Amino acid sequence: MTYETLQIEMHDQVVVLTVARPEKLNALDHRTIGELHRAFEAFAGDDSIRAVVVTGAGEKAFVAGADIAEIREQTPLDARRFSERGQQLMRRIETMTKPVIAAINGYCLGGGLELALACHVRYASENARLGLPEIKLGILPGFGGTQRLSRLIGRGRALEMILTGEPVDAHTAEGYGIVQGVVDAGELAEHALGVARRLAAAAPHAVGAILETTDKGLDMPLEQGLAFETARFALCCATEDMREGTAAFLEKRKPQFRGR
């Protein structure tokens, strides 16, 4: 499968997806959003892929937002469809049963931050700037930013970022809990790939169950979430990987998980 705005590289069982519109600071236009949809659908159905890293081309930006020139020409109906399409993409990423890691290099604004928030784990370079500046355009985040950011860091801090539109630096983002770590710009790609490789080596059924129970359980009452966790725990105990993992532990060796 070929893409015009994305670069895809395989590293063993990890795929690195790079949004590649550096002349536009990797802004998300209709074409890029469509290609991201296709890419993640393909990743979900490919058993050889066990983890995904998402980043942006060049040193300046992860994704600097949606394409403002396109937004300016939209009718209200066009805008509704654009928002819905973007939200569908973010939910597709968020519900992946394979871990998706954002490697945030440089500007991560608007739709770029919304893309990062849909990923399961996020790391930022020292020069990263993260924010939702839509208020400065007379609009609000449309790809889930108001919902995911407030759930992640709390209502007060989220509203401060969204209402002022001011970005925060990487260390502030780490303190807020938006990113899980900050590394030197030159080490970001290797750091994210290293984490992805560790996750790719884990038992796929267990990884998928963890992602699913966490995603769905957060929207359930506690008792219902616990019951859902129990059901997924029982299913994992029916896998060959569970038998391999427990045997390897008892035999003091490294397990070889095969996704069965």
Backbone as numpy.savetxt, mean C-alpha at the origin, in Angstrom:
# Nx Ny Nz CAx CAy CAz Cx Cy Cz
2.39 -8.84 -19.86 1.54 -7.65 -19.86 2.42 -6.40 -19.86
2.13 -5.46 -20.75 2.94 -4.24 -20.86 2.14 -3.03 -20.35
2.89 -2.05 -19.85 2.28 -0.84 -19.30 3.02 0.38 -19.83
2.31 1.48 -19.97 2.91 2.72 -20.43 3.40 3.58 -19.27
2.76 3.48 -18.12 3.09 4.38 -17.00 3.65 3.63 -15.79
3.84 2.34 -15.91 4.36 1.54 -14.81 5.58 0.76 -15.27
6.50 0.53 -14.34 7.62 -0.37 -14.57 7.48 -1.53 -13.58
7.64 -2.75 -14.08 7.46 -3.95 -13.26 8.76 -4.74 -13.29
9.30 -5.05 -12.11 10.51 -5.85 -12.00 10.28 -6.98 -11.02
10.73 -8.17 -11.36 10.62 -9.32 -10.47 11.95 -9.55 -9.76
11.88 -9.75 -8.46 13.02 -10.10 -7.63 12.64 -11.37 -6.87
12.92 -12.51 -7.47 12.48 -13.78 -6.91 10.95 -13.77 -6.78
10.44 -13.82 -5.55 8.99 -13.86 -5.33 8.41 -12.49 -4.99
9.20 -11.45 -5.18 8.76 -10.07 -4.91 8.69 -9.30 -6.22
7.58 -8.60 -6.43 7.47 -7.73 -7.60 7.60 -6.29 -7.12
8.43 -5.52 -7.83 8.58 -4.09 -7.55 7.85 -3.33 -8.64
6.84 -2.58 -8.24 6.04 -1.77 -9.16 6.44 -0.31 -8.99
6.87 0.31 -10.07 7.27 1.72 -10.04 6.33 2.54 -10.89
5.68 3.53 -10.28 4.88 4.48 -11.05 5.85 5.39 -11.79
5.77 5.38 -13.13 6.82 6.00 -13.93 6.27 7.11 -14.83
5.98 8.24 -14.21 5.67 9.47 -14.95 6.51 10.60 -14.36
7.84 10.45 -14.36 8.68 11.41 -13.64 8.52 12.85 -14.10
8.15 13.04 -15.38 7.95 14.41 -15.88 6.74 15.07 -15.23
5.84 14.28 -14.65 4.67 14.77 -13.93 4.75 14.44 -12.45
5.96 14.16 -11.96 6.17 13.74 -10.58 5.28 12.54 -10.24
5.10 11.68 -11.25 4.37 10.41 -11.10 2.91 10.60 -10.72
2.33 11.71 -11.11 0.92 11.99 -10.79 0.01 10.93 -11.38
-1.09 10.68 -10.68 -2.05 9.66 -11.10 -3.08 10.26 -12.05
-3.00 9.88 -13.33 -4.04 10.25 -14.28 -4.92 9.03 -14.54
-5.91 9.20 -15.41 -6.83 8.09 -15.70 -6.10 6.85 -16.19
-5.12 7.06 -17.08 -4.39 5.92 -17.64 -3.61 5.18 -16.57
-2.93 5.91 -15.71 -2.13 5.28 -14.66 -3.00 4.51 -13.68
-4.14 5.09 -13.31 -5.05 4.40 -12.41 -5.54 3.11 -13.05
-5.88 3.16 -14.33 -6.31 1.95 -15.02 -5.22 0.90 -15.07
-3.98 1.31 -15.30 -2.89 0.35 -15.36 -2.59 -0.23 -13.97
-2.73 0.58 -12.94 -2.55 0.05 -11.58 -3.61 -0.99 -11.26
-4.84 -0.75 -11.68 -5.90 -1.76 -11.51 -5.48 -3.08 -12.17
-5.05 -2.99 -13.42 -4.68 -4.21 -14.15 -3.50 -4.92 -13.49
-2.52 -4.13 -13.05 -1.34 -4.73 -12.44 -1.69 -5.48 -11.16
-2.48 -4.87 -10.30 -2.79 -5.54 -9.03 -3.71 -6.72 -9.21
-4.57 -6.68 -10.20 -5.37 -7.87 -10.51 -4.46 -9.01 -10.95
-3.46 -8.69 -11.75 -2.51 -9.71 -12.21 -1.69 -10.25 -11.04
-1.23 -9.37 -10.16 -0.45 -9.82 -9.01 -1.26 -10.75 -8.12
-2.52 -10.40 -7.92 -3.38 -11.20 -7.04 -3.54 -12.62 -7.55
-3.56 -12.78 -8.88 -3.79 -14.10 -9.46 -2.54 -14.89 -9.79
-1.38 -14.34 -9.46 -0.10 -14.99 -9.79 0.50 -15.60 -8.54
0.47 -16.93 -8.43 0.97 -17.61 -7.24 2.48 -17.49 -7.06
3.19 -17.10 -8.12 4.64 -16.94 -7.99 5.01 -15.63 -7.28
4.04 -14.74 -7.15 4.26 -13.46 -6.46 3.75 -13.57 -5.03
4.62 -13.27 -4.07 4.22 -13.36 -2.67 4.26 -12.02 -1.94
4.83 -10.99 -2.56 4.86 -9.66 -1.94 5.07 -8.63 -3.03
4.64 -7.40 -2.76 4.72 -6.30 -3.73 5.34 -5.08 -3.06
6.25 -4.42 -3.76 6.79 -3.13 -3.34 6.31 -2.08 -4.33
5.77 -0.97 -3.84 5.30 0.12 -4.69 6.17 1.34 -4.45
6.68 1.96 -5.52 7.49 3.16 -5.38 7.28 4.05 -6.59
8.01 5.18 -6.64 7.88 6.11 -7.76 9.21 6.30 -8.47
9.15 6.61 -9.76 10.36 6.79 -10.55 11.05 8.10 -10.19
12.37 8.08 -10.18 13.14 9.28 -9.90 13.33 9.51 -8.41
14.03 10.56 -8.08 14.36 10.87 -6.69 13.41 11.89 -6.07
12.60 12.56 -6.89 11.80 13.66 -6.39 10.48 13.24 -5.76
9.86 12.17 -6.30 8.49 11.88 -5.88 8.17 10.40 -5.89
7.41 10.00 -4.88 6.71 8.71 -4.87 5.55 8.87 -5.85
4.53 9.60 -5.46 3.46 10.08 -6.33 3.04 11.42 -5.76
3.11 12.46 -6.58 2.86 13.82 -6.09 1.39 14.21 -6.11
0.50 13.23 -6.37 -0.93 13.52 -6.34 -1.62 13.03 -7.59
-2.88 13.43 -7.74 -3.60 13.17 -8.97 -3.21 14.22 -10.00
-3.53 13.98 -11.24 -3.17 14.89 -12.32 -4.14 16.07 -12.30
-3.65 17.25 -11.86 -4.51 18.41 -11.67 -5.11 18.89 -12.99
-4.35 18.78 -14.07 -4.87 19.23 -15.37 -6.10 18.43 -15.76
-6.12 17.13 -15.46 -7.30 16.32 -15.75 -8.46 16.70 -14.83
-8.16 16.89 -13.55 -9.22 17.21 -12.58 -9.91 18.52 -12.96
-9.15 19.50 -13.42 -9.70 20.83 -13.73 -10.75 20.77 -14.83
-10.65 19.79 -15.73 -11.56 19.70 -16.86 -12.77 18.80 -16.58
-12.85 18.23 -15.39 -13.92 17.28 -15.10 -15.23 17.97 -14.77
-16.32 17.37 -15.23 -17.65 17.75 -14.76 -17.87 17.08 -13.40
-18.89 17.49 -12.64 -19.17 16.79 -11.38 -19.38 15.29 -11.57
-20.02 14.89 -12.67 -20.21 13.46 -12.91 -18.88 12.78 -13.21
-18.04 13.44 -14.00 -16.70 12.90 -14.26 -15.93 12.73 -12.95
-16.04 13.75 -12.09 -15.31 13.74 -10.83 -15.79 12.59 -9.94
-17.08 12.34 -9.93 -17.62 11.23 -9.14 -17.05 9.90 -9.63
-17.03 9.73 -10.94 -16.50 8.48 -11.50 -15.00 8.35 -11.22
-14.27 9.46 -11.31 -12.83 9.45 -11.04 -12.57 9.06 -9.59
-13.32 9.64 -8.67 -13.18 9.30 -7.25 -13.51 7.83 -7.01
-14.60 7.37 -7.58 -14.99 5.97 -7.39 -13.94 5.01 -7.94
-13.38 5.36 -9.10 -12.36 4.51 -9.70 -11.10 4.47 -8.83
-10.72 5.64 -8.32 -9.56 5.69 -7.44 -9.79 4.92 -6.14
-10.98 5.05 -5.58 -11.29 4.32 -4.35 -11.31 2.82 -4.58
-11.80 2.40 -5.72 -11.80 0.97 -6.04 -10.36 0.44 -6.12
-9.47 1.23 -6.72 -8.07 0.83 -6.79 -7.48 0.69 -5.39
-7.68 1.69 -4.54 -7.10 1.64 -3.21 -7.65 0.45 -2.41
-8.93 0.18 -2.58 -9.51 -0.97 -1.86 -8.98 -2.29 -2.43
-8.71 -2.34 -3.73 -8.11 -3.53 -4.33 -6.74 -3.80 -3.70
-5.95 -2.75 -3.50 -4.63 -2.90 -2.89 -4.77 -3.28 -1.42
-5.64 -2.59 -0.71 -5.81 -2.80 0.73 -6.27 -4.21 1.06
-7.04 -4.82 0.18 -7.57 -6.15 0.44 -6.74 -7.26 -0.20
-5.58 -6.93 -0.73 -4.68 -7.96 -1.25 -4.33 -8.93 -0.12
-4.27 -10.20 -0.44 -3.85 -11.20 0.54 -2.35 -11.48 0.42
-1.66 -10.57 -0.26 -0.20 -10.57 -0.31 0.27 -9.22 0.20
1.31 -9.15 1.01 1.70 -7.86 1.58 2.17 -6.88 0.53
1.72 -5.63 0.66 2.09 -4.55 -0.25 2.82 -3.49 0.57
4.04 -3.18 0.17 4.90 -2.26 0.91 5.13 -1.01 0.07
4.89 0.15 0.65 5.16 1.42 -0.03 6.56 1.89 0.33
7.37 2.17 -0.68 8.69 2.77 -0.50 8.58 4.22 -0.95
8.43 5.13 -0.01 8.05 6.52 -0.29 9.30 7.37 -0.47
9.58 7.71 -1.69 10.76 8.49 -2.06 10.34 9.88 -2.50
10.53 10.87 -1.65 10.20 12.24 -2.03 8.75 12.61 -1.77
8.17 13.40 -2.67 6.82 13.91 -2.46 5.78 12.78 -2.52
4.96 12.76 -1.49 3.87 11.76 -1.38 2.63 12.55 -0.98
1.97 13.11 -1.97 0.92 14.10 -1.72 -0.40 13.68 -2.38
-1.51 14.08 -1.78 -2.82 13.84 -2.37 -3.03 12.37 -2.67
-3.31 12.08 -3.94 -3.52 10.69 -4.35 -2.33 9.80 -4.08
-1.14 10.38 -4.00 0.05 9.60 -3.66 0.00 9.11 -2.24
-0.39 9.98 -1.30 -0.52 9.54 0.08 -1.67 8.56 0.21
-2.74 8.78 -0.53 -3.85 7.83 -0.49 -3.43 6.46 -1.01
-2.57 6.43 -2.02 -2.02 5.17 -2.51 -1.16 4.52 -1.42
-0.32 5.30 -0.77 0.53 4.75 0.29 -0.30 4.23 1.46
-1.36 4.95 1.81 -2.21 4.53 2.93 -2.92 3.21 2.64
-3.15 2.91 1.36 -3.79 1.64 1.00 -2.82 0.47 1.10
-1.52 0.75 1.10 -0.52 -0.31 1.26 -0.49 -0.78 2.71
-0.01 -1.98 2.93 -0.03 -2.56 4.27 1.06 -2.02 5.19
2.23 -1.73 4.62 3.37 -1.23 5.38 4.01 -0.11 4.56
4.53 0.92 5.26 5.10 2.07 4.57 6.45 2.46 5.17
7.42 2.68 4.31 8.72 3.21 4.71 8.99 4.46 3.88
9.66 5.44 4.49 9.91 6.71 3.82 11.39 7.03 3.82
11.83 7.73 2.78 13.19 8.24 2.75 13.27 9.52 3.59
14.48 9.90 3.94 14.69 11.09 4.77 14.10 12.35 4.14
14.07 12.40 2.82 13.60 13.61 2.13 12.11 13.56 1.79
11.39 12.58 2.28 9.96 12.44 1.94 9.14 13.56 2.58
8.10 13.96 1.88 7.12 14.91 2.39 5.75 14.32 2.11
4.92 14.20 3.15 3.64 13.52 3.03 2.51 14.45 3.42
1.46 14.50 2.59 0.35 15.37 2.92 -0.83 15.20 1.98
-1.92 15.84 2.37 -3.16 15.86 1.58 -3.50 17.33 1.33
-2.97 17.93 0.27 -3.13 19.36 0.04 -4.36 19.76 -0.77
-5.33 18.87 -0.92 -6.48 19.15 -1.79 -7.24 20.41 -1.39
-7.25 20.75 -0.11 -7.97 21.94 0.35 -7.48 23.19 -0.39
-6.22 23.20 -0.78 -5.65 24.36 -1.48 -6.16 24.47 -2.91
-6.80 23.41 -3.40 -7.39 23.41 -4.73 -8.90 23.61 -4.68
-9.42 23.77 -3.47 -10.87 23.93 -3.32 -11.63 22.63 -3.34
-10.94 21.52 -3.09 -11.58 20.20 -3.08 -11.13 19.44 -1.83
-11.52 18.19 -1.73 -11.08 17.34 -0.63 -10.50 16.06 -1.20
-9.76 15.29 -0.40 -9.25 14.01 -0.91 -10.40 13.13 -1.39
-10.19 12.48 -2.54 -11.28 11.69 -3.13 -11.00 10.22 -3.28
-9.77 9.77 -2.88 -9.41 8.36 -3.03 -9.34 7.66 -1.67
-10.06 8.19 -0.68 -10.11 7.54 0.63 -9.27 8.20 1.70
-8.67 9.34 1.39 -7.76 9.98 2.36 -8.41 10.39 3.65
-9.64 10.95 3.58 -10.30 11.38 4.81 -10.62 10.19 5.71
-10.84 9.04 5.12 -11.23 7.86 5.89 -10.01 7.10 6.44
-9.04 6.84 5.59 -7.90 6.02 6.04 -6.97 6.78 6.97
-6.71 8.05 6.68 -5.78 8.79 7.53 -6.35 8.95 8.94
-7.63 9.27 9.06 -8.22 9.45 10.39 -8.26 8.13 11.15
-8.48 7.01 10.46 -8.46 5.70 11.12 -7.06 5.33 11.57
-6.06 5.80 10.82 -4.69 5.42 11.12 -4.08 6.25 12.23
-4.29 7.57 12.22 -3.58 8.43 13.17 -4.51 9.19 14.12
-5.81 8.99 14.00 -6.74 9.68 14.87 -7.34 10.91 14.21
-8.52 11.28 14.68 -9.29 12.35 14.05 -8.59 13.71 14.10
-8.03 14.06 15.25 -7.46 15.39 15.41 -6.29 15.65 14.49
-5.32 14.75 14.50 -4.14 14.93 13.65 -4.51 14.85 12.18
-5.41 13.93 11.85 -5.83 13.80 10.45 -6.50 15.09 9.97
-7.41 15.63 10.78 -8.08 16.86 10.38 -7.11 18.03 10.26
-6.12 18.09 11.12 -5.12 19.15 11.02 -4.40 19.06 9.67
-3.99 17.86 9.29 -3.30 17.70 8.01 -4.21 18.00 6.84
-5.45 17.53 6.89 -6.36 17.68 5.75 -6.86 19.12 5.63
-7.19 19.75 6.75 -7.73 21.11 6.71 -6.68 22.16 6.37
-5.44 21.97 6.84 -4.38 22.93 6.50 -3.77 22.62 5.15
-3.79 21.35 4.76 -3.15 20.95 3.52 -1.64 20.95 3.57
-1.08 21.17 4.76 0.37 21.26 4.88 0.98 19.86 5.02
2.03 19.57 4.25 2.68 18.26 4.37 3.55 18.18 5.63
3.86 16.97 6.03 4.76 16.74 7.16 6.01 16.04 6.64
7.10 16.20 7.38 8.33 15.52 6.96 8.30 14.06 7.38
9.29 13.31 6.96 9.30 11.86 7.17 9.29 11.49 8.65
10.07 12.20 9.46 10.15 11.83 10.88 8.85 12.18 11.61
8.20 13.28 11.22 6.89 13.58 11.79 5.89 12.52 11.40
5.93 12.10 10.14 5.04 11.04 9.67 5.27 9.75 10.45
6.53 9.46 10.77 6.82 8.27 11.57 6.25 8.42 12.98
6.41 9.60 13.56 5.86 9.83 14.89 4.35 9.72 14.93
3.69 10.14 13.87 2.24 10.03 13.78 1.78 8.59 13.55
2.69 7.74 13.05 2.31 6.37 12.72 1.91 6.18 11.27
2.16 7.18 10.42 1.84 7.05 9.00 2.82 6.09 8.33
4.10 6.22 8.68 5.11 5.30 8.15 5.71 4.52 9.31
6.24 3.35 9.00 6.80 2.48 10.02 8.30 2.63 10.17
8.93 3.42 9.32 10.36 3.63 9.43 10.83 4.68 8.44
11.97 5.33 8.76 12.59 6.33 7.90 14.03 5.89 7.66
14.44 5.87 6.39 15.80 5.43 6.04 16.41 6.44 5.08
17.73 6.38 4.92 18.40 7.24 3.95 17.85 6.98 2.55
17.80 8.03 1.76 17.22 7.90 0.42 17.91 6.81 -0.40
19.22 6.71 -0.27 19.94 5.71 -1.05 19.72 4.28 -0.58
19.14 4.11 0.59 18.93 2.77 1.14 17.46 2.34 1.11
16.58 3.25 0.67 15.14 2.97 0.75 14.74 1.75 -0.07
15.15 1.70 -1.32 14.73 0.61 -2.20 15.18 -0.74 -1.64
16.43 -0.82 -1.21 16.94 -2.09 -0.69 16.28 -2.46 0.62
15.98 -1.46 1.45 15.31 -1.73 2.72 13.92 -2.31 2.48
13.14 -1.66 1.62 11.79 -2.14 1.33 11.83 -3.52 0.69
12.77 -3.73 -0.22 12.88 -5.04 -0.87 13.27 -6.11 0.14
14.15 -5.77 1.08 14.53 -6.74 2.10 13.36 -7.15 2.98
12.55 -6.18 3.38 11.36 -6.51 4.17 10.41 -7.38 3.35
10.22 -7.01 2.08 9.31 -7.78 1.21 9.80 -9.21 1.05
11.10 -9.39 0.94 11.63 -10.75 0.79 11.39 -11.58 2.05
11.53 -10.96 3.20 11.24 -11.69 4.45 9.77 -12.10 4.52
8.90 -11.20 4.12 7.46 -11.52 4.14 7.13 -12.56 3.09
7.81 -12.51 1.93 7.56 -13.48 0.87 7.99 -14.88 1.27
8.92 -14.98 2.21 9.40 -16.29 2.66 8.47 -16.92 3.69
7.51 -16.17 4.19 6.57 -16.70 5.18 5.51 -17.56 4.50
4.74 -18.27 5.32 3.69 -19.16 4.79 2.59 -18.32 4.15
2.34 -18.48 2.85 1.36 -17.62 2.16 -0.04 -17.66 2.75
-0.51 -18.85 3.16 -1.86 -18.93 3.74 -1.94 -18.14 5.04
-0.89 -18.22 5.84 -0.88 -17.48 7.11 -0.81 -15.98 6.86
0.03 -15.57 5.91 0.13 -14.14 5.57 -1.22 -13.61 5.10
-1.85 -14.34 4.18 -3.15 -13.92 3.68 -4.20 -13.85 4.77
-4.17 -14.82 5.68 -5.15 -14.84 6.78 -4.94 -13.66 7.71
-3.68 -13.32 7.99 -3.39 -12.16 8.84 -3.91 -10.88 8.20
-3.64 -10.70 6.91 -4.10 -9.49 6.22 -5.62 -9.42 6.19
-6.26 -10.56 5.93 -7.73 -10.57 5.84 -8.38 -10.34 7.19
-7.90 -11.01 8.23 -8.52 -10.86 9.54 -8.32 -9.44 10.09
-7.17 -8.86 9.82 -6.93 -7.49 10.29 -7.83 -6.51 9.55
-7.91 -6.64 8.22 -8.73 -5.71 7.43 -10.20 -5.80 7.80
-10.75 -7.00 7.83 -12.17 -7.16 8.10 -12.49 -7.01 9.59
-11.58 -7.48 10.43 -11.84 -7.46 11.86 -11.95 -6.07 12.45
-11.23 -5.10 11.87 -11.28 -3.74 12.39 -12.66 -3.11 12.25
-13.47 -3.63 11.33 -14.83 -3.11 11.13 -15.89 -3.98 11.80
-15.46 -4.95 12.61 -16.39 -5.83 13.30 -16.40 -5.54 14.80
-17.50 -5.85 15.48 -17.44 -5.86 16.94 -16.39 -6.87 17.40
-15.83 -6.67 18.57 -14.72 -7.50 19.03 -15.06 -8.99 19.01
-16.23 -9.36 19.52 -16.57 -10.78 19.57 -16.65 -11.40 18.18
-17.19 -10.66 17.23 -17.28 -11.16 15.86 -15.88 -11.26 15.24
-15.03 -10.27 15.52 -13.66 -10.31 15.01 -12.88 -11.48 15.58
-13.08 -11.77 16.85 -12.40 -12.92 17.46 -12.86 -14.23 16.84
-14.16 -14.33 16.55 -14.68 -15.55 15.92 -14.10 -15.70 14.52
-13.96 -14.59 13.80 -13.38 -14.64 12.45 -11.92 -15.08 12.52
-11.20 -14.57 13.51 -9.81 -14.98 13.71 -9.70 -16.47 13.99
-10.59 -17.00 14.85 -10.58 -18.42 15.17 -10.80 -19.28 13.93
-11.73 -18.85 13.07 -12.01 -19.61 11.85 -10.79 -19.65 10.94
-10.10 -18.52 10.80 -8.92 -18.48 9.95 -7.76 -19.25 10.58
-7.65 -19.22 11.90 -6.63 -20.02 12.60 -6.83 -21.50 12.31
-8.07 -21.95 12.37 -8.37 -23.37 12.12 -8.02 -23.75 10.68
-8.32 -22.87 9.71 -8.00 -23.16 8.32 -6.49 -23.26 8.11
-5.73 -22.39 8.76 -4.27 -22.46 8.64 -3.73 -23.78 9.20
-4.38 -24.28 10.23 -3.92 -25.53 10.84 -4.22 -26.74 9.97
-4.94 -26.54 8.87 -5.21 -27.63 7.93 -4.20 -27.66 6.79
-3.23 -26.75 6.78 -2.31 -26.64 5.65 -1.03 -27.45 5.87
-0.40 -27.80 4.75 0.91 -28.44 4.81 1.95 -27.49 5.39
1.79 -26.19 5.12 2.73 -25.21 5.65 2.74 -25.20 7.17
1.58 -25.37 7.79 1.55 -25.44 9.25 2.37 -26.63 9.75
2.20 -27.78 9.11 2.96 -28.96 9.53 4.46 -28.76 9.31
4.80 -28.11 8.18 6.21 -27.83 7.91 6.76 -26.83 8.92
6.02 -25.79 9.22 6.50 -24.78 10.16 6.71 -25.31 11.56
5.76 -26.10 12.04 5.91 -26.66 13.39 7.02 -27.71 13.43
7.14 -28.51 12.36 8.21 -29.50 12.31 9.58 -28.82 12.29
9.70 -27.75 11.50 10.98 -27.04 11.41 11.36 -26.44 12.76
10.36 -25.92 13.47 10.64 -25.34 14.80 11.18 -26.42 15.74
10.51 -27.56 15.77 10.92 -28.63 16.67 12.27 -29.24 16.28
12.54 -29.21 14.97 13.80 -29.78 14.47 14.91 -28.74 14.39
14.62 -27.51 14.81 15.59 -26.41 14.85 16.23 -26.16 13.47
15.36 -26.03 12.47 15.81 -25.72 11.12 14.91 -24.64 10.52
15.31 -24.11 9.37 14.52 -23.09 8.69 13.40 -23.74 7.91
12.16 -23.28 8.05 11.05 -23.91 7.30 11.08 -23.56 5.83
10.54 -24.45 5.02 10.41 -24.23 3.59 8.92 -24.23 3.24
8.32 -23.07 3.22 6.89 -22.96 2.97 6.62 -22.98 1.47
5.61 -23.75 1.07 5.30 -23.94 -0.34 3.90 -23.44 -0.72
3.20 -22.85 0.22 1.87 -22.34 -0.11 0.81 -23.40 -0.26
1.01 -24.52 0.45 0.04 -25.62 0.37 -0.45 -25.99 1.77
